[in-house]
Amino acid sequence: MLEIKCPWCGARTQTEFTYAGDATLDRPDAETGSEEDWYEYVYLRDNPRGAHDELWQHSAGCRRYVKVRRDVTTHEIIATGAPGAKLDGGGS
Ligand SMILES: [Zn+2]
């Protein structure tokens, strides 16, 4: 089981969190984004090996979103922070 360090609550077990998606995606502009831009944003995902930035919601805690840099091969949590934070230690 993963242990995720919420920046506001401290270290908690994975069961308190809900995966909320890829933290590396840039939402297309509502006015200028093309249909293809939106298709890619909603449906297409890379499946990289190694460190990757994800969003998790501390759904059984403070309910805030946490940015998590996790090695998707080993499940090691490398760093956590606020959603807009720049995390240290390799990753996407
Ligand atoms: Zn929390």
PDB file of the backbone (N, CA, C, O) and the ligand in Angstrom, with CONECT records:
HET     ZN  A 101       1
ATOM      1  N   MET A   1       0.835  -1.191   0.000  1.00  0.00           N
ATOM      2  CA  MET A   1       0.000   0.000   0.000  1.00  0.00           C
ATOM      3  C   MET A   1       0.875   1.248   0.000  1.00  0.00           C
ATOM      4  O   MET A   1       1.918   1.288   0.653  1.00  0.00           O
ATOM      5  N   LEU A   2       0.446   2.250  -0.728  1.00  0.00           N
ATOM      6  CA  LEU A   2       1.207   3.495  -0.797  1.00  0.00           C
ATOM      7  C   LEU A   2       0.957   4.342   0.442  1.00  0.00           C
ATOM      8  O   LEU A   2      -0.114   4.295   1.047  1.00  0.00           O
ATOM      9  N   GLU A   3       1.967   5.112   0.800  1.00  0.00           N
ATOM     10  CA  GLU A   3       1.802   6.140   1.825  1.00  0.00           C
ATOM     11  C   GLU A   3       2.068   7.466   1.138  1.00  0.00           C
ATOM     12  O   GLU A   3       3.166   7.696   0.631  1.00  0.00           O
ATOM     13  N   ILE A   4       1.069   8.339   1.116  1.00  0.00           N
ATOM     14  CA  ILE A   4       1.159   9.610   0.417  1.00  0.00           C
ATOM     15  C   ILE A   4       1.203  10.733   1.445  1.00  0.00           C
ATOM     16  O   ILE A   4       0.385  10.794   2.363  1.00  0.00           O
ATOM     17  N   LYS A   5       2.183  11.623   1.268  1.00  0.00           N
ATOM     18  CA  LYS A   5       2.316  12.750   2.194  1.00  0.00           C
ATOM     19  C   LYS A   5       1.489  13.919   1.677  1.00  0.00           C
ATOM     20  O   LYS A   5       1.864  14.574   0.705  1.00  0.00           O
ATOM     21  N   CYS A   6       0.368  14.173   2.330  1.00  0.00           N
ATOM     22  CA  CYS A   6      -0.450  15.338   1.994  1.00  0.00           C
ATOM     23  C   CYS A   6       0.282  16.570   2.532  1.00  0.00           C
ATOM     24  O   CYS A   6       0.696  16.565   3.691  1.00  0.00           O
ATOM     25  N   PRO A   7       0.457  17.633   1.720  1.00  0.00           N
ATOM     26  CA  PRO A   7       1.167  18.822   2.199  1.00  0.00           C
ATOM     27  C   PRO A   7       0.484  19.484   3.392  1.00  0.00           C
ATOM     28  O   PRO A   7       1.129  20.220   4.140  1.00  0.00           O
ATOM     29  N   TRP A   8      -0.814  19.232   3.581  1.00  0.00           N
ATOM     30  CA  TRP A   8      -1.544  19.900   4.648  1.00  0.00           C
ATOM     31  C   TRP A   8      -1.803  18.988   5.848  1.00  0.00           C
ATOM     32  O   TRP A   8      -1.929  19.484   6.968  1.00  0.00           O
ATOM     33  N   CYS A   9      -1.886  17.669   5.647  1.00  0.00           N
ATOM     34  CA  CYS A   9      -2.246  16.731   6.718  1.00  0.00           C
ATOM     35  C   CYS A   9      -1.099  15.822   7.150  1.00  0.00           C
ATOM     36  O   CYS A   9      -1.157  15.230   8.228  1.00  0.00           O
ATOM     37  N   GLY A  10      -0.074  15.704   6.341  1.00  0.00           N
ATOM     38  CA  GLY A  10       1.023  14.783   6.648  1.00  0.00           C
ATOM     39  C   GLY A  10       0.828  13.447   5.958  1.00  0.00           C
ATOM     40  O   GLY A  10      -0.050  13.300   5.107  1.00  0.00           O
ATOM     41  N   ALA A  11       1.650  12.470   6.328  1.00  0.00           N
ATOM     42  CA  ALA A  11       1.623  11.153   5.683  1.00  0.00           C
ATOM     43  C   ALA A  11       0.348  10.395   6.045  1.00  0.00           C
ATOM     44  O   ALA A  11      -0.032  10.304   7.213  1.00  0.00           O
ATOM     45  N   ARG A  12      -0.304   9.854   5.008  1.00  0.00           N
ATOM     46  CA  ARG A  12      -1.539   9.093   5.194  1.00  0.00           C
ATOM     47  C   ARG A  12      -1.510   7.898   4.242  1.00  0.00           C
ATOM     48  O   ARG A  12      -0.754   7.895   3.271  1.00  0.00           O
ATOM     49  N   THR A  13      -2.326   6.893   4.517  1.00  0.00           N
ATOM     50  CA  THR A  13      -2.370   5.724   3.645  1.00  0.00           C
ATOM     51  C   THR A  13      -3.127   6.044   2.351  1.00  0.00           C
ATOM     52  O   THR A  13      -3.939   6.968   2.291  1.00  0.00           O
ATOM     53  N   GLN A  14      -2.835   5.261   1.339  1.00  0.00           N
ATOM     54  CA  GLN A  14      -3.439   5.446   0.014  1.00  0.00           C
ATOM     55  C   GLN A  14      -4.961   5.394   0.075  1.00  0.00           C
ATOM     56  O   GLN A  14      -5.629   6.049  -0.726  1.00  0.00           O
ATOM     57  N   THR A  15      -5.521   4.630   1.007  1.00  0.00           N
ATOM     58  CA  THR A  15      -6.978   4.466   1.061  1.00  0.00           C
ATOM     59  C   THR A  15      -7.704   5.781   1.344  1.00  0.00           C
ATOM     60  O   THR A  15      -8.911   5.873   1.122  1.00  0.00           O
ATOM     61  N   GLU A  16      -6.990   6.800   1.830  1.00  0.00           N
ATOM     62  CA  GLU A  16      -7.617   8.097   2.078  1.00  0.00           C
ATOM     63  C   GLU A  16      -7.653   8.963   0.823  1.00  0.00           C
ATOM     64  O   GLU A  16      -8.236  10.047   0.832  1.00  0.00           O
ATOM     65  N   PHE A  17      -7.025   8.484  -0.267  1.00  0.00           N
ATOM     66  CA  PHE A  17      -6.877   9.297  -1.469  1.00  0.00           C
ATOM     67  C   PHE A  17      -7.622   8.671  -2.650  1.00  0.00           C
ATOM     68  O   PHE A  17      -7.842   7.460  -2.698  1.00  0.00           O
ATOM     69  N   THR A  18      -7.999   9.518  -3.588  1.00  0.00           N
ATOM     70  CA  THR A  18      -8.610   9.087  -4.843  1.00  0.00           C
ATOM     71  C   THR A  18      -7.764   9.616  -5.997  1.00  0.00           C
ATOM     72  O   THR A  18      -7.461  10.807  -6.065  1.00  0.00           O
ATOM     73  N   TYR A  19      -7.390   8.716  -6.898  1.00  0.00           N
ATOM     74  CA  TYR A  19      -6.606   9.131  -8.060  1.00  0.00           C
ATOM     75  C   TYR A  19      -7.433  10.081  -8.911  1.00  0.00           C
ATOM     76  O   TYR A  19      -8.599   9.813  -9.200  1.00  0.00           O
ATOM     77  N   ALA A  20      -6.828  11.187  -9.309  1.00  0.00           N
ATOM     78  CA  ALA A  20      -7.569  12.206 -10.057  1.00  0.00           C
ATOM     79  C   ALA A  20      -6.976  12.513 -11.420  1.00  0.00           C
ATOM     80  O   ALA A  20      -7.416  13.450 -12.086  1.00  0.00           O
ATOM     81  N   GLY A  21      -5.979  11.735 -11.850  1.00  0.00           N
ATOM     82  CA  GLY A  21      -5.513  11.897 -13.212  1.00  0.00           C
ATOM     83  C   GLY A  21      -4.101  12.423 -13.367  1.00  0.00           C
ATOM     84  O   GLY A  21      -3.379  12.659 -12.398  1.00  0.00           O
ATOM     85  N   ASP A  22      -3.743  12.595 -14.619  1.00  0.00           N
ATOM     86  CA  ASP A  22      -2.424  13.045 -15.035  1.00  0.00           C
ATOM     87  C   ASP A  22      -2.253  14.527 -14.698  1.00  0.00           C
ATOM     88  O   ASP A  22      -3.090  15.350 -15.068  1.00  0.00           O
ATOM     89  N   ALA A  23      -1.173  14.865 -13.999  1.00  0.00           N
ATOM     90  CA  ALA A  23      -0.931  16.261 -13.620  1.00  0.00           C
ATOM     91  C   ALA A  23      -0.131  17.024 -14.655  1.00  0.00           C
ATOM     92  O   ALA A  23       0.207  18.188 -14.439  1.00  0.00           O
ATOM     93  N   THR A  24       0.177  16.393 -15.767  1.00  0.00           N
ATOM     94  CA  THR A  24       1.023  17.058 -16.760  1.00  0.00           C
ATOM     95  C   THR A  24       0.224  17.633 -17.928  1.00  0.00           C
ATOM     96  O   THR A  24       0.799  18.257 -18.820  1.00  0.00           O
ATOM     97  N   LEU A  25      -1.080  17.431 -17.932  1.00  0.00           N
ATOM     98  CA  LEU A  25      -1.887  17.877 -19.065  1.00  0.00           C
ATOM     99  C   LEU A  25      -2.191  19.365 -18.993  1.00  0.00           C
ATOM    100  O   LEU A  25      -2.453  19.900 -17.916  1.00  0.00           O
ATOM    101  N   ASP A  26      -2.155  20.031 -20.139  1.00  0.00           N
ATOM    102  CA  ASP A  26      -2.542  21.430 -20.233  1.00  0.00           C
ATOM    103  C   ASP A  26      -3.898  21.498 -20.916  1.00  0.00           C
ATOM    104  O   ASP A  26      -4.058  21.051 -22.052  1.00  0.00           O
ATOM    105  N   ARG A  27      -4.878  22.066 -20.205  1.00  0.00           N
ATOM    106  CA  ARG A  27      -6.232  22.172 -20.746  1.00  0.00           C
ATOM    107  C   ARG A  27      -6.234  23.146 -21.921  1.00  0.00           C
ATOM    108  O   ARG A  27      -5.696  24.247 -21.802  1.00  0.00           O
ATOM    109  N   PRO A  28      -6.829  22.763 -23.059  1.00  0.00           N
ATOM    110  CA  PRO A  28      -6.898  23.687 -24.201  1.00  0.00           C
ATOM    111  C   PRO A  28      -7.715  24.931 -23.848  1.00  0.00           C
ATOM    112  O   PRO A  28      -8.596  24.888 -22.990  1.00  0.00           O
ATOM    113  N   ASP A  29      -7.412  26.015 -24.513  1.00  0.00           N
ATOM    114  CA  ASP A  29      -8.155  27.252 -24.310  1.00  0.00           C
ATOM    115  C   ASP A  29      -9.595  27.061 -24.793  1.00  0.00           C
ATOM    116  O   ASP A  29      -9.818  26.521 -25.877  1.00  0.00           O
ATOM    117  N   ALA A  30     -10.560  27.495 -24.005  1.00  0.00           N
ATOM    118  CA  ALA A  30     -11.971  27.308 -24.338  1.00  0.00           C
ATOM    119  C   ALA A  30     -12.362  28.028 -25.623  1.00  0.00           C
ATOM    120  O   ALA A  30     -13.254  27.575 -26.340  1.00  0.00           O
ATOM    121  N   GLU A  31     -11.704  29.142 -25.917  1.00  0.00           N
ATOM    122  CA  GLU A  31     -12.059  29.934 -27.099  1.00  0.00           C
ATOM    123  C   GLU A  31     -11.303  29.483 -28.343  1.00  0.00           C
ATOM    124  O   GLU A  31     -11.868  29.433 -29.436  1.00  0.00           O
ATOM    125  N   THR A  32     -10.039  29.157 -28.175  1.00  0.00           N
ATOM    126  CA  THR A  32      -9.207  28.902 -29.355  1.00  0.00           C
ATOM    127  C   THR A  32      -8.819  27.430 -29.550  1.00  0.00           C
ATOM    128  O   THR A  32      -8.261  27.078 -30.589  1.00  0.00           O
ATOM    129  N   GLY A  33      -9.108  26.563 -28.560  1.00  0.00           N
ATOM    130  CA  GLY A  33      -8.736  25.155 -28.684  1.00  0.00           C
ATOM    131  C   GLY A  33      -9.536  24.471 -29.791  1.00  0.00           C
ATOM    132  O   GLY A  33     -10.751  24.643 -29.886  1.00  0.00           O
ATOM    133  N   SER A  34      -8.847  23.697 -30.621  1.00  0.00           N
ATOM    134  CA  SER A  34      -9.525  23.003 -31.724  1.00  0.00           C
ATOM    135  C   SER A  34     -10.172  21.720 -31.201  1.00  0.00           C
ATOM    136  O   SER A  34      -9.909  21.288 -30.079  1.00  0.00           O
ATOM    137  N   GLU A  35     -11.021  21.123 -32.037  1.00  0.00           N
ATOM    138  CA  GLU A  35     -11.645  19.854 -31.676  1.00  0.00           C
ATOM    139  C   GLU A  35     -10.576  18.783 -31.431  1.00  0.00           C
ATOM    140  O   GLU A  35     -10.716  17.953 -30.533  1.00  0.00           O
ATOM    141  N   GLU A  36      -9.511  18.808 -32.235  1.00  0.00           N
ATOM    142  CA  GLU A  36      -8.422  17.843 -32.071  1.00  0.00           C
ATOM    143  C   GLU A  36      -7.687  18.072 -30.745  1.00  0.00           C
ATOM    144  O   GLU A  36      -7.311  17.116 -30.066  1.00  0.00           O
ATOM    145  N   ASP A  37      -7.483  19.356 -30.379  1.00  0.00           N
ATOM    146  CA  ASP A  37      -6.849  19.662 -29.083  1.00  0.00           C
ATOM    147  C   ASP A  37      -7.667  19.061 -27.942  1.00  0.00           C
ATOM    148  O   ASP A  37      -7.112  18.461 -27.021  1.00  0.00           O
ATOM    149  N   TRP A  38      -8.983  19.226 -28.008  1.00  0.00           N
ATOM    150  CA  TRP A  38      -9.852  18.701 -26.954  1.00  0.00           C
ATOM    151  C   TRP A  38      -9.886  17.184 -26.963  1.00  0.00           C
ATOM    152  O   TRP A  38      -9.912  16.562 -25.901  1.00  0.00           O
ATOM    153  N   TYR A  39      -9.886  16.583 -28.127  1.00  0.00           N
ATOM    154  CA  TYR A  39      -9.864  15.121 -28.231  1.00  0.00           C
ATOM    155  C   TYR A  39      -8.616  14.572 -27.540  1.00  0.00           C
ATOM    156  O   TYR A  39      -8.694  13.630 -26.753  1.00  0.00           O
ATOM    157  N   GLU A  40      -7.459  15.176 -27.846  1.00  0.00           N
ATOM    158  CA  GLU A  40      -6.211  14.732 -27.217  1.00  0.00           C
ATOM    159  C   GLU A  40      -6.259  14.926 -25.709  1.00  0.00           C
ATOM    160  O   GLU A  40      -5.835  14.044 -24.961  1.00  0.00           O
ATOM    161  N   TYR A  41      -6.769  16.066 -25.249  1.00  0.00           N
ATOM    162  CA  TYR A  41      -6.820  16.377 -23.819  1.00  0.00           C
ATOM    163  C   TYR A  41      -7.715  15.392 -23.066  1.00  0.00           C
ATOM    164  O   TYR A  41      -7.376  14.962 -21.963  1.00  0.00           O
ATOM    165  N   VAL A  42      -8.846  15.038 -23.655  1.00  0.00           N
ATOM    166  CA  VAL A  42      -9.813  14.187 -22.963  1.00  0.00           C
ATOM    167  C   VAL A  42      -9.472  12.700 -23.082  1.00  0.00           C
ATOM    168  O   VAL A  42      -9.626  11.954 -22.115  1.00  0.00           O
ATOM    169  N   TYR A  43      -9.009  12.263 -24.260  1.00  0.00           N
ATOM    170  CA  TYR A  43      -8.910  10.821 -24.498  1.00  0.00           C
ATOM    171  C   TYR A  43      -7.505  10.234 -24.607  1.00  0.00           C
ATOM    172  O   TYR A  43      -7.302   9.071 -24.257  1.00  0.00           O
ATOM    173  N   LEU A  44      -6.543  10.999 -25.076  1.00  0.00           N
ATOM    174  CA  LEU A  44      -5.240  10.398 -25.367  1.00  0.00           C
ATOM    175  C   LEU A  44      -4.269  10.576 -24.208  1.00  0.00           C
ATOM    176  O   LEU A  44      -4.121  11.676 -23.677  1.00  0.00           O
ATOM    177  N   ARG A  45      -3.611   9.494 -23.818  1.00  0.00           N
ATOM    178  CA  ARG A  45      -2.645   9.545 -22.722  1.00  0.00           C
ATOM    179  C   ARG A  45      -1.384   8.808 -23.134  1.00  0.00           C
ATOM    180  O   ARG A  45      -1.435   7.786 -23.818  1.00  0.00           O
ATOM    181  N   ASP A  46      -0.244   9.351 -22.700  1.00  0.00           N
ATOM    182  CA  ASP A  46       1.003   8.619 -22.815  1.00  0.00           C
ATOM    183  C   ASP A  46       1.024   7.608 -21.673  1.00  0.00           C
ATOM    184  O   ASP A  46       0.298   7.755 -20.689  1.00  0.00           O
ATOM    185  N   ASN A  47       1.848   6.597 -21.809  1.00  0.00           N
ATOM    186  CA  ASN A  47       1.966   5.587 -20.758  1.00  0.00           C
ATOM    187  C   ASN A  47       3.449   5.407 -20.437  1.00  0.00           C
ATOM    188  O   ASN A  47       4.033   4.360 -20.715  1.00  0.00           O
ATOM    189  N   PRO A  48       4.062   6.462 -19.838  1.00  0.00           N
ATOM    190  CA  PRO A  48       5.511   6.437 -19.650  1.00  0.00           C
ATOM    191  C   PRO A  48       5.931   5.488 -18.532  1.00  0.00           C
ATOM    192  O   PRO A  48       5.177   5.237 -17.592  1.00  0.00           O
ATOM    193  N   ARG A  49       7.133   4.975 -18.654  1.00  0.00           N
ATOM    194  CA  ARG A  49       7.733   4.182 -17.589  1.00  0.00           C
ATOM    195  C   ARG A  49       8.559   5.139 -16.731  1.00  0.00           C
ATOM    196  O   ARG A  49       9.177   6.068 -17.250  1.00  0.00           O
ATOM    197  N   GLY A  50       8.566   4.910 -15.416  1.00  0.00           N
ATOM    198  CA  GLY A  50       9.392   5.734 -14.525  1.00  0.00           C
ATOM    199  C   GLY A  50       8.566   6.789 -13.816  1.00  0.00           C
ATOM    200  O   GLY A  50       7.362   6.627 -13.621  1.00  0.00           O
ATOM    201  N   ALA A  51       9.227   7.871 -13.432  1.00  0.00           N
ATOM    202  CA  ALA A  51       8.582   8.915 -12.632  1.00  0.00           C
ATOM    203  C   ALA A  51       7.547   9.671 -13.457  1.00  0.00           C
ATOM    204  O   ALA A  51       7.783  10.022 -14.613  1.00  0.00           O
ATOM    205  N   HIS A  52       6.398   9.913 -12.837  1.00  0.00           N
ATOM    206  CA  HIS A  52       5.309  10.598 -13.515  1.00  0.00           C
ATOM    207  C   HIS A  52       4.537  11.424 -12.499  1.00  0.00           C
ATOM    208  O   HIS A  52       4.351  10.996 -11.359  1.00  0.00           O
ATOM    209  N   ASP A  53       4.083  12.616 -12.909  1.00  0.00           N
ATOM    210  CA  ASP A  53       3.314  13.479 -12.014  1.00  0.00           C
ATOM    211  C   ASP A  53       1.830  13.183 -12.150  1.00  0.00           C
ATOM    212  O   ASP A  53       1.288  13.121 -13.254  1.00  0.00           O
ATOM    213  N   GLU A  54       1.182  13.002 -10.998  1.00  0.00           N
ATOM    214  CA  GLU A  54      -0.245  12.668 -10.959  1.00  0.00           C
ATOM    215  C   GLU A  54      -0.940  13.583  -9.960  1.00  0.00           C
ATOM    216  O   GLU A  54      -0.306  14.157  -9.074  1.00  0.00           O
ATOM    217  N   LEU A  55      -2.251  13.707 -10.118  1.00  0.00           N
ATOM    218  CA  LEU A  55      -3.057  14.398  -9.121  1.00  0.00           C
ATOM    219  C   LEU A  55      -3.830  13.360  -8.332  1.00  0.00           C
ATOM    220  O   LEU A  55      -4.408  12.438  -8.908  1.00  0.00           O
ATOM    221  N   TRP A  56      -3.841  13.505  -7.021  1.00  0.00           N
ATOM    222  CA  TRP A  56      -4.637  12.669  -6.133  1.00  0.00           C
ATOM    223  C   TRP A  56      -5.445  13.619  -5.253  1.00  0.00           C
ATOM    224  O   TRP A  56      -4.960  14.686  -4.875  1.00  0.00           O
ATOM    225  N   GLN A  57      -6.673  13.232  -4.931  1.00  0.00           N
ATOM    226  CA  GLN A  57      -7.471  14.037  -4.005  1.00  0.00           C
ATOM    227  C   GLN A  57      -7.473  13.368  -2.644  1.00  0.00           C
ATOM    228  O   GLN A  57      -7.718  12.166  -2.541  1.00  0.00           O
ATOM    229  N   HIS A  58      -7.203  14.131  -1.609  1.00  0.00           N
ATOM    230  CA  HIS A  58      -7.253  13.586  -0.246  1.00  0.00           C
ATOM    231  C   HIS A  58      -8.723  13.535   0.166  1.00  0.00           C
ATOM    232  O   HIS A  58      -9.183  14.318   0.997  1.00  0.00           O
ATOM    233  N   SER A  59      -9.438  12.603  -0.430  1.00  0.00           N
ATOM    234  CA  SER A  59     -10.897  12.546  -0.330  1.00  0.00           C
ATOM    235  C   SER A  59     -11.409  12.168   1.056  1.00  0.00           C
ATOM    236  O   SER A  59     -12.530  12.534   1.412  1.00  0.00           O
ATOM    237  N   ALA A  60     -10.617  11.446   1.847  1.00  0.00           N
ATOM    238  CA  ALA A  60     -11.045  11.105   3.211  1.00  0.00           C
ATOM    239  C   ALA A  60     -10.286  11.946   4.230  1.00  0.00           C
ATOM    240  O   ALA A  60     -10.150  11.558   5.391  1.00  0.00           O
ATOM    241  N   GLY A  61      -9.802  13.083   3.794  1.00  0.00           N
ATOM    242  CA  GLY A  61      -9.065  13.983   4.683  1.00  0.00           C
ATOM    243  C   GLY A  61      -9.482  15.409   4.413  1.00  0.00           C
ATOM    244  O   GLY A  61     -10.650  15.764   4.571  1.00  0.00           O
ATOM    245  N   CYS A  62      -8.532  16.226   4.006  1.00  0.00           N
ATOM    246  CA  CYS A  62      -8.809  17.652   3.795  1.00  0.00           C
ATOM    247  C   CYS A  62      -9.543  17.927   2.486  1.00  0.00           C
ATOM    248  O   CYS A  62      -9.997  19.049   2.257  1.00  0.00           O
ATOM    249  N   ARG A  63      -9.665  16.916   1.625  1.00  0.00           N
ATOM    250  CA  ARG A  63     -10.360  16.980   0.332  1.00  0.00           C
ATOM    251  C   ARG A  63      -9.616  17.866  -0.685  1.00  0.00           C
ATOM    252  O   ARG A  63     -10.169  18.176  -1.740  1.00  0.00           O
ATOM    253  N   ARG A  64      -8.400  18.267  -0.392  1.00  0.00           N
ATOM    254  CA  ARG A  64      -7.622  19.073  -1.333  1.00  0.00           C
ATOM    255  C   ARG A  64      -6.890  18.149  -2.306  1.00  0.00           C
ATOM    256  O   ARG A  64      -6.675  16.969  -2.026  1.00  0.00           O
ATOM    257  N   TYR A  65      -6.514  18.710  -3.449  1.00  0.00           N
ATOM    258  CA  TYR A  65      -5.754  17.959  -4.438  1.00  0.00           C
ATOM    259  C   TYR A  65      -4.263  18.040  -4.113  1.00  0.00           C
ATOM    260  O   TYR A  65      -3.767  19.070  -3.658  1.00  0.00           O
ATOM    261  N   VAL A  66      -3.569  16.946  -4.353  1.00  0.00           N
ATOM    262  CA  VAL A  66      -2.140  16.834  -4.074  1.00  0.00           C
ATOM    263  C   VAL A  66      -1.456  16.375  -5.361  1.00  0.00           C
ATOM    264  O   VAL A  66      -1.909  15.439  -6.019  1.00  0.00           O
ATOM    265  N   LYS A  67      -0.369  17.042  -5.704  1.00  0.00           N
ATOM    266  CA  LYS A  67       0.444  16.602  -6.842  1.00  0.00           C
ATOM    267  C   LYS A  67       1.437  15.579  -6.319  1.00  0.00           C
ATOM    268  O   LYS A  67       2.161  15.841  -5.358  1.00  0.00           O
ATOM    269  N   VAL A  68       1.471  14.413  -6.953  1.00  0.00           N
ATOM    270  CA  VAL A  68       2.322  13.313  -6.504  1.00  0.00           C
ATOM    271  C   VAL A  68       3.234  12.891  -7.648  1.00  0.00           C
ATOM    272  O   VAL A  68       2.763  12.574  -8.741  1.00  0.00           O
ATOM    273  N   ARG A  69       4.529  12.887  -7.395  1.00  0.00           N
ATOM    274  CA  ARG A  69       5.470  12.326  -8.377  1.00  0.00           C
ATOM    275  C   ARG A  69       5.732  10.892  -7.950  1.00  0.00           C
ATOM    276  O   ARG A  69       6.328  10.641  -6.902  1.00  0.00           O
ATOM    277  N   ARG A  70       5.275   9.946  -8.780  1.00  0.00           N
ATOM    278  CA  ARG A  70       5.344   8.528  -8.432  1.00  0.00           C
ATOM    279  C   ARG A  70       6.024   7.769  -9.557  1.00  0.00           C
ATOM    280  O   ARG A  70       5.754   8.010 -10.734  1.00  0.00           O
ATOM    281  N   ASP A  71       6.915   6.844  -9.184  1.00  0.00           N
ATOM    282  CA  ASP A  71       7.508   5.950 -10.176  1.00  0.00           C
ATOM    283  C   ASP A  71       6.461   4.882 -10.464  1.00  0.00           C
ATOM    284  O   ASP A  71       6.138   4.075  -9.593  1.00  0.00           O
ATOM    285  N   VAL A  72       5.932   4.877 -11.679  1.00  0.00           N
ATOM    286  CA  VAL A  72       4.827   3.972 -11.995  1.00  0.00           C
ATOM    287  C   VAL A  72       5.289   2.524 -12.149  1.00  0.00           C
ATOM    288  O   VAL A  72       4.458   1.623 -12.258  1.00  0.00           O
ATOM    289  N   THR A  73       6.590   2.290 -12.159  1.00  0.00           N
ATOM    290  CA  THR A  73       7.115   0.932 -12.223  1.00  0.00           C
ATOM    291  C   THR A  73       7.260   0.337 -10.828  1.00  0.00           C
ATOM    292  O   THR A  73       6.887  -0.813 -10.595  1.00  0.00           O
ATOM    293  N   THR A  74       7.810   1.131  -9.893  1.00  0.00           N
ATOM    294  CA  THR A  74       8.065   0.635  -8.534  1.00  0.00           C
ATOM    295  C   THR A  74       7.023   1.115  -7.522  1.00  0.00           C
ATOM    296  O   THR A  74       6.967   0.592  -6.409  1.00  0.00           O
ATOM    297  N   HIS A  75       6.199   2.098  -7.887  1.00  0.00           N
ATOM    298  CA  HIS A  75       5.208   2.742  -7.021  1.00  0.00           C
ATOM    299  C   HIS A  75       5.836   3.601  -5.937  1.00  0.00           C
ATOM    300  O   HIS A  75       5.145   4.032  -5.014  1.00  0.00           O
ATOM    301  N   GLU A  76       7.147   3.858  -6.034  1.00  0.00           N
ATOM    302  CA  GLU A  76       7.796   4.736  -5.057  1.00  0.00           C
ATOM    303  C   GLU A  76       7.243   6.150  -5.197  1.00  0.00           C
ATOM    304  O   GLU A  76       7.162   6.678  -6.306  1.00  0.00           O
ATOM    305  N   ILE A  77       6.863   6.765  -4.078  1.00  0.00           N
ATOM    306  CA  ILE A  77       6.461   8.165  -4.071  1.00  0.00           C
ATOM    307  C   ILE A  77       7.736   8.987  -3.943  1.00  0.00           C
ATOM    308  O   ILE A  77       8.431   8.900  -2.931  1.00  0.00           O
ATOM    309  N   ILE A  78       8.044   9.777  -4.953  1.00  0.00           N
ATOM    310  CA  ILE A  78       9.291  10.536  -4.989  1.00  0.00           C
ATOM    311  C   ILE A  78       9.113  11.896  -4.331  1.00  0.00           C
ATOM    312  O   ILE A  78      10.001  12.354  -3.612  1.00  0.00           O
ATOM    313  N   ALA A  79       7.985  12.543  -4.564  1.00  0.00           N
ATOM    314  CA  ALA A  79       7.738  13.865  -3.993  1.00  0.00           C
ATOM    315  C   ALA A  79       6.239  14.155  -4.047  1.00  0.00           C
ATOM    316  O   ALA A  79       5.512  13.596  -4.869  1.00  0.00           O
ATOM    317  N   THR A  80       5.794  15.038  -3.154  1.00  0.00           N
ATOM    318  CA  THR A  80       4.405  15.504  -3.188  1.00  0.00           C
ATOM    319  C   THR A  80       4.404  17.010  -2.958  1.00  0.00           C
ATOM    320  O   THR A  80       5.370  17.573  -2.443  1.00  0.00           O
ATOM    321  N   GLY A  81       3.311  17.648  -3.345  1.00  0.00           N
ATOM    322  CA  GLY A  81       3.189  19.085  -3.129  1.00  0.00           C
ATOM    323  C   GLY A  81       1.807  19.568  -3.530  1.00  0.00           C
ATOM    324  O   GLY A  81       0.942  18.776  -3.903  1.00  0.00           O
ATOM    325  N   ALA A  82       1.613  20.861  -3.449  1.00  0.00           N
ATOM    326  CA  ALA A  82       0.362  21.475  -3.891  1.00  0.00           C
ATOM    327  C   ALA A  82       0.245  21.285  -5.403  1.00  0.00           C
ATOM    328  O   ALA A  82       1.264  21.100  -6.068  1.00  0.00           O
ATOM    329  N   PRO A  83      -0.959  21.324  -5.964  1.00  0.00           N
ATOM    330  CA  PRO A  83      -1.132  21.063  -7.394  1.00  0.00           C
ATOM    331  C   PRO A  83      -0.273  21.946  -8.303  1.00  0.00           C
ATOM    332  O   PRO A  83       0.159  21.479  -9.357  1.00  0.00           O
ATOM    333  N   GLY A  84      -0.016  23.179  -7.942  1.00  0.00           N
ATOM    334  CA  GLY A  84       0.795  24.056  -8.772  1.00  0.00           C
ATOM    335  C   GLY A  84       2.277  24.005  -8.467  1.00  0.00           C
ATOM    336  O   GLY A  84       3.066  24.726  -9.078  1.00  0.00           O
ATOM    337  N   ALA A  85       2.660  23.159  -7.526  1.00  0.00           N
ATOM    338  CA  ALA A  85       4.064  23.109  -7.092  1.00  0.00           C
ATOM    339  C   ALA A  85       4.968  22.481  -8.143  1.00  0.00           C
ATOM    340  O   ALA A  85       4.552  21.605  -8.902  1.00  0.00           O
ATOM    341  N   LYS A  86       6.204  22.942  -8.170  1.00  0.00           N
ATOM    342  CA  LYS A  86       7.226  22.311  -9.001  1.00  0.00           C
ATOM    343  C   LYS A  86       7.945  21.315  -8.090  1.00  0.00           C
ATOM    344  O   LYS A  86       8.604  21.710  -7.128  1.00  0.00           O
ATOM    345  N   LEU A  87       7.814  20.018  -8.398  1.00  0.00           N
ATOM    346  CA  LEU A  87       8.360  18.984  -7.532  1.00  0.00           C
ATOM    347  C   LEU A  87       9.808  18.694  -7.889  1.00  0.00           C
ATOM    348  O   LEU A  87      10.199  18.780  -9.053  1.00  0.00           O
ATOM    349  N   ASP A  88      10.597  18.352  -6.886  1.00  0.00           N
ATOM    350  CA  ASP A  88      11.992  17.972  -7.093  1.00  0.00           C
ATOM    351  C   ASP A  88      12.087  16.486  -7.353  1.00  0.00           C
ATOM    352  O   ASP A  88      11.254  15.712  -6.881  1.00  0.00           O
ATOM    353  N   GLY A  89      13.107  16.084  -8.106  1.00  0.00           N
ATOM    354  CA  GLY A  89      13.405  14.666  -8.271  1.00  0.00           C
ATOM    355  C   GLY A  89      12.796  14.032  -9.495  1.00  0.00           C
ATOM    356  O   GLY A  89      11.753  13.386  -9.391  1.00  0.00           O
ATOM    357  N   GLY A  90      13.406  14.190 -10.645  1.00  0.00           N
ATOM    358  CA  GLY A  90      13.022  13.505 -11.890  1.00  0.00           C
ATOM    359  C   GLY A  90      11.533  13.386 -12.116  1.00  0.00           C
ATOM    360  O   GLY A  90      10.770  13.307 -11.153  1.00  0.00           O
ATOM    361  N   GLY A  91      11.122  13.372 -13.292  1.00  0.00           N
ATOM    362  CA  GLY A  91       9.708  13.199 -13.575  1.00  0.00           C
ATOM    363  C   GLY A  91       9.271  13.981 -14.775  1.00  0.00           C
ATOM    364  O   GLY A  91      10.070  14.638 -15.442  1.00  0.00           O
ATOM    365  N   SER A  92       7.977  13.899 -15.042  1.00  0.00           N
ATOM    366  CA  SER A  92       7.427  14.537 -16.232  1.00  0.00           C
ATOM    367  C   SER A  92       6.709  15.805 -15.897  1.00  0.00           C
ATOM    368  O   SER A  92       6.184  16.471 -16.789  1.00  0.00           O
TER     369      SER A  92
HETATM  370 ZN    ZN A 101      -4.928  16.378   3.322  1.00  0.00          ZN2+
END
